Amino acid sequence: MKTRRDAPWLALAILTGIATVGFVDRIVVNVLVEPLKLEFGLSDTQVSLLGFAYAAVNIGLAIVVARLAERVRRLTLISAGTMLWSLATAACGWAGTWAHLLLARVGVGVGEAVGLPGNQSVVADYFAANKRGLAMSMLMLAPPVGAFIGYVGGGAIAQSYDWRFTFLIAAIPGAILAVLAWLFVAEPPRGRHDAGASEEVPSLGRVVARLFGLPSSRNLVIGSAIAATLGFGINYFFTSLMMRQFALGIGEAGLYAGVIASLPAAISVVLSGWLGDKFGEKHPAAYALVPGVCLLVGGPLYAFSITRGDLTVLLALVSVSTVFMFGYLGITYAALQNLMHPRMRATASALLGMVYGVAGGFGPLAVGYLSDTFSLRYGPAQGLTYAMALSALAYLWAGTHYLLAARHLAADQAKVRGEGG
């Protein structure tokens, strides 16, 4: 019996679930920083290397898989990759040494390199250009929802059992979703919403040239990469800050981190995507102006918020700043997908994944290094606070690139449409 359906919202729901689980399996290590440091006797810099272990193989392999995804059934790669990274997450729970844990995190990176590059490409083929802002924003609910599950669920499991059991439980949903994607999601025709798009598969060089050659695209990539670097670094240590500064248990600290990184961020992601679609058809610059303004407001507000000495005030202000700081996520992907040929999209997504993979590795390492440096003078709690506040101020840099992108977005969209996608 045929079970696969050409249903946009079913596909979006399952693919969002997969992206969410991928983020859970990636971010769950954040809530486990303190027990992992205790287990293996690590510094902040050393424990942050888990981010690099994830990214090490992911960066190069994702490009290879993406080139394959431009030609073959993308849902097959998505299903296989999701199953692979789920098994690797489970292997993290069985790690007997620090080296074993690092190797298992590399396995998670390999699985995501196989499973995620085709994700955005499939969604882009299910939804027309003027609907992609909201669709991509729904897909980009994965980080905030994944953060909530990873922080809150991971913290609760780690407190009730231990860090190993947390990894084992985190592996289960991905295995289930891998099967659902294989059984129920049909492969959509490529470029069916992009008039005049050819069946030719552009070379990697042409994808790179468009992604980094167009002024709007180049600035969107740079701005989002900076924002991602800062976000990964700050969020990596938020639970640790709660434990050090306010002497909270891992369960309570994980709960606060999860709530703050989920609901405000989810509101931000969906609202910015909706605003982009509402104004972007007549004024394409909106796809860059909306996230740009969000970053320019959110970064300084977060830097102020994280230095408050009262827990309630800190959590309230950080929640508000988070609404602004995540406004770039979905709308950026929509803007970039609209600038790509239909058979460029998986490769472009992988190239972005490579950029964000570096961000995911470098962000925690940078904040960890700053924390270790400041801690020598101010102590572990205050040193981490200053490291996170200083990092948040760099969101001003990211926001500036979005404003530069807004100046060129309309002309660049017209140019690529004139070239047939």
C-alpha positions as CSV (number, residue, x, y, z in Angstrom):
1,M,0.0,0.0,0.0
2,K,1.3,3.4,-0.9
3,T,1.8,5.6,2.2
4,R,3.9,8.5,0.9
5,R,1.8,11.7,0.5
6,D,2.5,14.9,-1.4
7,A,1.2,17.0,1.5
8,P,3.1,20.2,2.3
9,W,2.0,20.6,5.9
10,L,2.6,16.9,6.8
11,A,6.0,17.2,5.3
12,L,6.7,20.4,7.1
13,A,5.6,18.9,10.4
14,I,7.8,15.8,10.1
15,L,10.8,17.7,8.8
16,T,10.4,20.2,11.6
17,G,10.3,17.3,14.0
18,I,13.5,15.9,12.6
19,A,15.2,19.3,12.7
20,T,14.1,19.7,16.3
21,V,15.4,16.3,17.3
22,G,18.7,17.2,15.6
23,F,18.9,20.3,17.6
24,V,18.1,18.4,20.8
25,D,20.8,15.9,20.1
26,R,23.2,18.7,19.4
27,I,22.4,21.0,22.3
28,V,21.7,18.5,25.1
29,V,25.4,18.6,25.9
30,N,25.0,22.2,27.0
31,V,22.9,21.3,30.0
32,L,25.5,18.6,30.9
33,V,28.5,20.9,31.0
34,E,28.9,20.8,34.8
35,P,28.5,17.0,35.3
36,L,30.8,16.4,32.3
37,K,33.5,18.7,33.8
38,L,33.2,16.8,37.0
39,E,33.3,13.4,35.4
40,F,36.4,14.0,33.2
41,G,38.1,16.9,35.1
42,L,37.8,19.5,32.4
43,S,38.1,23.3,32.1
44,D,35.5,25.5,30.3
45,T,37.7,25.5,27.2
46,Q,38.1,21.8,27.2
47,V,34.4,21.0,27.6
48,S,33.6,23.5,24.8
49,L,35.6,21.3,22.4
50,L,32.6,19.0,22.2
51,G,31.1,21.7,19.9
52,F,34.1,21.3,17.6
53,A,34.0,17.5,17.8
54,Y,30.4,17.8,16.4
55,A,31.4,20.1,13.6
56,A,34.7,18.5,12.6
57,V,33.4,16.0,10.1
58,N,30.0,17.6,9.6
59,I,31.5,20.6,7.8
60,G,33.1,18.9,4.9
61,L,30.8,15.9,4.6
62,A,27.7,18.0,4.4
63,I,28.9,19.6,1.1
64,V,29.5,16.1,-0.4
65,V,26.0,14.9,0.6
66,A,24.4,18.1,-0.5
67,R,25.8,17.7,-4.1
68,L,24.3,14.2,-4.0
69,A,21.0,15.6,-2.7
70,E,20.7,17.8,-5.8
71,R,20.4,14.6,-7.9
72,V,18.8,11.9,-5.8
73,R,15.8,11.4,-3.5
74,R,16.3,13.7,-0.6
75,L,14.0,12.0,1.8
76,T,16.2,8.9,1.6
77,L,19.2,10.9,2.8
78,I,17.1,12.6,5.5
79,S,15.8,9.4,6.9
80,A,19.2,7.6,6.9
81,G,21.0,10.6,8.4
82,T,18.4,11.0,11.2
83,M,18.7,7.3,12.2
84,L,22.5,7.6,12.1
85,W,22.8,10.6,14.4
86,S,20.3,9.1,16.8
87,L,22.4,6.0,17.2
88,A,25.5,8.2,17.7
89,T,23.7,10.2,20.4
90,A,22.9,6.9,22.2
91,A,26.6,6.1,21.9
92,C,27.4,9.3,23.8
93,G,25.7,7.7,26.8
94,W,28.0,4.7,26.7
95,A,31.2,6.7,26.5
96,G,33.8,5.3,28.9
97,T,36.4,8.0,28.4
98,W,36.7,11.6,27.2
99,A,38.0,10.4,23.9
100,H,35.1,8.1,23.4
101,L,32.6,10.9,24.0
102,L,34.4,13.2,21.5
103,L,34.3,10.4,18.9
104,A,30.5,9.9,19.5
105,R,29.9,13.6,19.1
106,V,31.8,13.3,15.7
107,G,29.2,10.6,14.9
108,V,26.4,13.0,15.6
109,G,28.0,15.4,13.3
110,V,28.2,12.8,10.5
111,G,24.6,11.9,10.9
112,E,23.4,15.5,10.7
113,A,25.7,16.1,7.7
114,V,23.8,13.3,5.9
115,G,20.3,14.1,7.1
116,L,19.9,17.8,7.2
117,P,21.2,19.4,3.9
118,G,18.1,18.4,1.9
119,N,15.7,19.5,4.6
120,Q,15.3,23.2,3.5
121,S,15.3,22.2,-0.1
122,V,12.3,19.9,0.3
123,V,10.4,22.6,2.2
124,A,11.2,25.2,-0.5
125,D,9.8,22.8,-3.2
126,Y,6.6,22.3,-1.1
127,F,5.9,26.1,-0.7
128,A,5.8,29.0,-3.1
129,A,8.2,31.9,-2.7
130,N,5.7,34.2,-1.1
131,K,4.9,31.5,1.5
132,R,8.4,30.5,2.3
133,G,9.0,33.1,5.0
134,L,6.4,31.5,7.3
135,A,7.2,27.9,6.2
136,M,11.0,28.3,6.8
137,S,10.2,30.0,10.1
138,M,8.1,27.1,11.1
139,L,11.0,24.8,10.2
140,M,13.3,27.1,12.2
141,L,11.2,26.5,15.3
142,A,13.6,23.6,15.7
143,P,16.2,25.6,17.7
144,P,13.9,27.1,20.3
145,V,11.7,24.0,20.7
146,G,14.8,21.8,20.6
147,A,16.4,24.1,23.2
148,F,13.4,23.7,25.5
149,I,13.4,19.9,25.2
150,G,17.2,19.7,25.5
151,Y,17.5,22.0,28.5
152,V,14.4,21.1,30.5
153,G,14.2,17.5,29.6
154,G,17.9,17.0,29.7
155,G,18.2,18.8,33.1
156,A,15.4,16.8,34.6
157,I,16.7,13.5,33.4
158,A,20.3,14.3,34.5
159,Q,19.1,15.3,37.9
160,S,16.9,12.3,38.4
161,Y,19.3,9.7,36.9
162,D,22.6,10.8,35.4
163,W,24.1,12.4,32.3
164,R,24.5,9.1,30.5
165,F,20.8,8.3,30.7
166,T,20.1,11.8,29.2
167,F,21.9,10.9,26.0
168,L,20.1,7.5,25.7
169,I,16.7,9.0,26.1
170,A,17.5,11.8,23.6
171,A,18.2,9.2,20.9
172,I,14.8,7.7,20.8
173,P,12.6,10.4,19.0
174,G,15.0,10.7,16.1
175,A,14.8,7.0,15.3
176,I,11.0,7.1,15.3
177,L,10.9,10.2,13.0
178,A,13.4,8.7,10.6
179,V,10.9,5.9,10.0
180,L,8.0,8.3,9.7
181,A,9.8,10.4,7.1
182,W,10.7,7.3,5.1
183,L,7.2,5.9,5.1
184,F,5.0,9.0,4.8
185,V,6.7,12.0,3.1
186,A,6.8,12.1,-0.7
187,E,9.6,13.6,-2.6
188,P,8.3,16.9,-4.1
189,P,9.1,17.9,-7.7
190,R,12.0,20.2,-7.8
191,G,11.3,23.9,-8.6
192,R,7.6,23.4,-9.2
193,H,7.0,26.9,-7.7
194,D,9.8,28.5,-9.5
195,A,8.8,29.5,-13.1
196,G,11.4,29.0,-15.7
197,A,13.8,27.0,-13.6
198,S,15.9,24.5,-15.6
199,E,16.6,20.9,-14.7
200,E,20.4,21.6,-14.9
201,V,22.3,21.0,-11.7
202,P,24.6,24.1,-11.3
203,S,28.2,23.4,-10.3
204,L,29.4,23.9,-6.8
205,G,31.3,27.0,-8.0
206,R,28.2,28.6,-9.3
207,V,26.4,28.0,-6.0
208,V,29.3,29.5,-4.1
209,A,29.4,32.5,-6.5
210,R,25.7,33.2,-6.0
211,L,25.7,32.7,-2.3
212,F,28.8,34.9,-1.6
213,G,28.8,37.0,-4.8
214,L,25.4,38.7,-4.5
215,P,25.8,41.6,-2.0
216,S,22.6,40.8,-0.2
217,S,23.3,37.1,0.1
218,R,26.8,37.7,1.2
219,N,25.8,40.0,4.0
220,L,23.0,37.8,5.1
221,V,25.4,34.9,5.4
222,I,28.0,37.0,7.3
223,G,25.4,38.5,9.6
224,S,23.7,35.3,10.4
225,A,27.0,33.5,10.9
226,I,28.1,36.1,13.5
227,A,24.7,35.9,15.2
228,A,24.9,32.1,15.3
229,T,28.4,32.1,16.7
230,L,27.3,34.3,19.5
231,G,24.1,32.4,20.1
232,F,25.8,29.1,20.3
233,G,28.4,30.4,22.7
234,I,26.1,32.2,25.0
235,N,23.5,29.4,25.2
236,Y,26.2,26.8,25.7
237,F,27.0,28.2,29.2
238,F,23.7,29.6,30.3
239,T,22.8,26.6,32.5
240,S,26.3,26.7,34.0
241,L,25.9,30.4,34.8
242,M,22.7,29.7,36.7
243,M,24.4,27.0,38.7
244,R,27.5,29.1,39.5
245,Q,26.0,32.5,40.0
246,F,22.8,31.5,41.8
247,A,23.7,28.0,43.2
248,L,20.8,26.4,41.4
249,G,20.5,22.6,40.9
250,I,20.9,21.3,37.3
251,G,17.2,20.5,37.0
252,E,16.1,24.1,37.9
253,A,18.9,25.7,35.9
254,G,17.9,23.6,32.9
255,L,14.3,24.5,33.3
256,Y,15.0,28.3,33.2
257,A,17.4,27.9,30.3
258,G,14.9,25.8,28.4
259,V,11.9,28.2,28.9
260,I,14.0,31.3,28.0
261,A,15.5,29.7,24.9
262,S,12.1,28.3,23.7
263,L,9.0,30.4,24.1
264,P,10.5,33.9,23.4
265,A,12.6,32.5,20.6
266,A,9.6,30.7,19.0
267,I,7.6,33.8,19.1
268,S,10.4,35.7,17.5
269,V,11.1,33.2,14.7
270,V,7.4,32.9,13.6
271,L,6.7,36.6,14.0
272,S,9.7,37.7,11.9
273,G,8.8,35.2,9.2
274,W,5.3,36.4,9.1
275,L,6.4,40.0,8.9
276,G,8.8,39.1,6.1
277,D,6.0,37.5,4.0
278,K,3.6,40.4,4.8
279,F,5.9,43.1,3.6
280,G,8.5,41.3,1.5
281,E,6.5,40.8,-1.7
282,K,6.3,44.6,-2.3
283,H,9.4,45.5,-0.3
284,P,12.0,42.7,-0.4
285,A,14.3,44.6,1.9
286,A,11.9,43.6,4.7
287,Y,13.5,40.1,4.7
288,A,16.7,41.8,5.9
289,L,15.5,44.8,7.8
290,V,13.3,42.9,10.2
291,P,16.1,40.6,11.5
292,G,18.6,43.5,11.4
293,V,16.6,45.6,13.8
294,C,16.0,42.7,16.0
295,L,19.7,42.0,16.4
296,L,20.6,45.6,17.0
297,V,18.1,45.8,19.9
298,G,18.6,42.3,21.3
299,G,22.3,42.1,21.7
300,P,22.9,45.2,24.0
301,L,19.7,44.3,25.9
302,Y,21.1,40.8,26.6
303,A,24.5,42.2,27.7
304,F,22.7,44.4,30.2
305,S,20.3,41.6,31.3
306,I,22.9,38.9,32.0
307,T,24.8,41.2,34.4
308,R,21.9,41.7,36.8
309,G,22.4,40.3,40.3
310,D,18.8,39.4,41.0
311,L,17.7,36.1,39.4
312,T,14.1,37.2,38.7
313,V,15.2,40.4,37.0
314,L,17.8,38.6,35.0
315,L,15.4,36.0,33.8
316,A,12.8,38.5,32.8
317,L,15.1,40.8,30.9
318,V,16.9,37.9,29.2
319,S,13.5,36.6,28.1
320,V,12.7,40.0,26.4
321,S,16.1,40.2,24.8
322,T,15.7,36.6,23.4
323,V,12.6,37.7,21.5
324,F,14.8,40.0,19.5
325,M,18.0,37.8,19.3
326,F,16.3,34.9,17.5
327,G,14.4,37.1,14.9
328,Y,17.0,36.3,12.2
329,L,16.6,32.5,12.1
330,G,13.8,31.5,9.8
331,I,13.5,34.7,7.7
332,T,17.2,34.5,6.8
333,Y,16.8,31.0,5.4
334,A,13.7,32.1,3.4
335,A,15.5,35.1,1.9
336,L,18.5,33.0,0.9
337,Q,16.4,30.1,-0.5
338,N,14.5,32.7,-2.7
339,L,17.9,33.8,-4.1
340,M,18.9,30.2,-5.1
341,H,18.1,28.1,-8.2
342,P,15.9,25.1,-7.2
343,R,18.9,22.7,-7.7
344,M,21.2,25.0,-5.7
345,R,19.2,24.8,-2.5
346,A,20.5,21.7,-0.9
347,T,24.1,22.7,-1.6
348,A,23.4,26.3,-0.4
349,S,21.9,24.8,2.8
350,A,24.9,22.6,3.3
351,L,27.3,25.6,2.7
352,L,25.3,27.5,5.3
353,G,25.5,24.5,7.6
354,M,29.2,24.5,7.1
355,V,29.3,28.2,8.2
356,Y,27.1,27.6,11.1
357,G,29.0,24.4,12.0
358,V,32.1,26.5,12.4
359,A,29.9,29.0,14.4
360,G,28.6,26.2,16.6
361,G,32.2,25.1,17.4
362,F,33.9,28.4,17.7
363,G,31.1,30.2,19.7
364,P,31.4,27.9,22.8
365,L,35.2,27.8,22.5
366,A,35.4,31.7,22.4
367,V,33.0,32.2,25.3
368,G,34.8,29.4,27.2
369,Y,38.2,30.9,26.6
370,L,36.9,34.4,27.7
371,S,35.4,32.8,30.8
372,D,38.6,31.1,31.8
373,T,40.5,34.3,31.2
374,F,38.1,36.5,33.2
375,S,37.8,33.9,35.9
376,L,41.4,34.2,36.9
377,R,40.6,37.7,38.1
378,Y,36.9,37.7,38.9
379,G,36.1,34.1,39.8
380,P,34.2,31.4,37.9
381,A,30.7,33.0,38.2
382,Q,31.6,36.6,37.5
383,G,34.1,35.7,34.9
384,L,31.5,33.7,32.9
385,T,29.0,36.6,33.3
386,Y,31.5,39.1,31.7
387,A,32.3,36.7,28.9
388,M,28.7,36.3,28.0
389,A,27.9,40.0,28.2
390,L,30.9,40.9,26.0
391,S,29.8,38.3,23.4
392,A,26.3,39.7,23.4
393,L,27.5,43.2,22.4
394,A,28.9,41.7,19.2
395,Y,25.3,41.3,17.9
396,L,25.6,44.9,16.8
397,W,28.1,43.7,14.3
398,A,25.7,41.1,13.0
399,G,22.8,43.5,12.7
400,T,24.9,45.9,10.7
401,H,25.4,43.3,8.0
402,Y,21.6,42.8,7.8
403,L,21.1,46.5,7.1
404,L,23.7,46.3,4.4
405,A,21.9,43.3,2.9
406,A,18.6,45.2,2.9
407,R,20.1,47.8,0.5
408,H,20.7,45.2,-2.2
409,L,18.0,42.6,-1.7
410,A,15.4,43.9,-4.2
411,A,17.9,44.3,-7.0
412,D,19.5,40.8,-6.3
413,Q,16.1,39.1,-6.4
414,A,15.2,40.7,-9.7
415,K,18.6,39.7,-11.1
416,V,18.2,36.0,-10.2
417,R,14.7,35.8,-11.5
418,G,15.8,37.3,-14.8
419,E,18.3,34.5,-15.0
420,G,15.6,31.9,-14.6
421,G,16.1,31.1,-10.9
